[in-house]
Amino acid sequence: MTAGEFLNGNDREAIEDALAQAREVSGFTFNVSFDRVIEDPRTRAVALHAATQDPDNTVLIAVDPVGRSLEIVTGAATQRTLQDSECKFAAATMVTSFRNGDLPGGLVQGIGQLAESARSLRVLHARDVAEL
């Protein structure tokens, strides 16, 4: 199954833009996988995540529109700032949009939520080493 079965060119572009912005906001890589899953969706998503270029710093959103599954897999580094509860909230947002027939909109919203949640907060009260 390819994304083309469910997305048009504008949809793909909107998702690509959301992925690029997510990286800029959070410093992490975000990937979306469209895959028809025959086996356990979580097992498949974990395997896809492990095969990414930098799994520790990657968030994978695995979607099977036919099988109606959604999995979010985070890497070791992303787990430090992106909590399970935040992933569940983003998943709920995506699923709501998916149920309303808006696959691309749900992905764009979910990617944005995950990126904002994964953003590391700047420390404003720390002194510069040169000041010490």
Rosetta blueprint (number, residue, H / E / L):
1 M L
2 T L
3 A H
4 G H
5 E H
6 F L
7 L L
8 N L
9 G H
10 N H
11 D H
12 R H
13 E H
14 A H
15 I H
16 E H
17 D H
18 A H
19 L H
20 A H
21 Q H
22 A H
23 R H
24 E H
25 V H
26 S H
27 G L
28 F L
29 T E
30 F E
31 N E
32 V E
33 S E
34 F E
35 D L
36 R L
37 V L
38 I L
39 E L
40 D L
41 P H
42 R H
43 T H
44 R H
45 A H
46 V H
47 A H
48 L H
49 H H
50 A H
51 A L
52 T L
53 Q L
54 D L
55 P H
56 D H
57 N H
58 T E
59 V E
60 L E
61 I E
62 A E
63 V E
64 D E
65 P L
66 V L
67 G L
68 R L
69 S E
70 L E
71 E E
72 I E
73 V E
74 T E
75 G L
76 A L
77 A L
78 T H
79 Q H
80 R H
81 T L
82 L L
83 Q L
84 D H
85 S H
86 E H
87 C H
88 K H
89 F H
90 A H
91 A H
92 A H
93 T H
94 M H
95 V H
96 T H
97 S H
98 F H
99 R H
100 N L
101 G L
102 D L
103 L H
104 P H
105 G H
106 G H
107 L H
108 V H
109 Q H
110 G H
111 I H
112 G H
113 Q H
114 L H
115 A H
116 E H
117 S H
118 A H
119 R L
120 S L
121 L L
122 R L
123 V L
124 L L
125 H L
126 A L
127 R L
128 D L
129 V H
130 A H
131 E H
132 L L
